[in-house]
């Protein structure tokens, strides 16, 4: 996952994050603003020992997203 891809899908992704991982606050999501490194840091803070599950979920969601698939074809 690169940061440009993550940033481009942020608006859609943030809604999924809120549904799947409810410990992220609105302030967390405002701070992240599509920055993958910040996302991982806040995920670590909120989920600690579950960080690998959060990362795997995020990577899977982003890999399955149609817009990401389209950008990989180019």
C-alpha positions in Angstrom: 0.0 0.0 0.0 1.4 3.3 -0.9 0.4 6.6 0.7 -1.0 8.1 -2.6 -3.4 5.1 -3.0 -4.5 5.4 0.6 -5.0 9.1 0.4 -7.1 8.8 -2.8 -9.5 6.3 -1.1 -9.6 8.0 2.3 -13.1 9.3 2.2 -14.6 5.9 1.4 -12.2 4.1 3.6 -12.8 6.2 6.7 -16.5 5.2 6.7 -15.5 1.6 6.7 -13.0 2.1 9.4 -15.7 3.7 11.7 -18.0 0.7 11.0 -15.4 -2.0 11.5 -13.2 -0.5 14.1 -15.3 1.7 16.4 -12.5 2.9 18.7 -11.4 5.4 16.1 -12.8 8.8 17.1 -13.9 11.5 14.8 -10.8 13.5 15.9 -8.6 10.5 15.1 -10.0 10.4 11.6 -9.6 14.1 11.1 -6.0 13.8 12.2 -5.3 10.9 9.8 -6.6 12.8 6.8 -5.6 10.0 4.4 -2.1 9.5 5.8 -1.3 5.8 6.1 1.5 6.2 8.6 -0.8 8.3 10.9 -3.6 5.7 10.4 -1.2 2.9 11.6 0.0 5.0 14.6 -3.5 5.8 15.8 -4.6 2.2 15.2 -1.7 1.1 17.4 -2.8 3.5 20.1 -6.5 2.4 19.9 -6.0 -1.3 19.4 -2.5 -2.2 20.7 -2.1 -5.9 20.4 -4.7 -6.1 17.6 -2.7 -3.8 15.3 -1.9 -6.7 13.0 -5.6 -7.5 12.6 -6.3 -3.8 11.8 -3.5 -3.7 9.2 -4.6 -6.9 7.6 -8.2 -5.7 7.4 -7.1 -2.3 5.9 -4.8 -3.9 3.4 -7.5 -6.4 2.3 -10.1 -3.7 2.0 -7.8 -1.5 -0.1 -6.8 -4.4 -2.3 -10.4 -5.3 -3.0 -11.5 -1.7 -3.7 -12.4 -1.3 -7.4 -10.7 2.2 -7.7 -7.5 0.7 -6.5 -7.7 -2.2 -8.9 -8.2 0.3 -11.8 -5.1 2.3 -10.7 -3.0 -0.8 -10.7 -4.0 -1.6 -14.3 -2.6 1.8 -15.5 
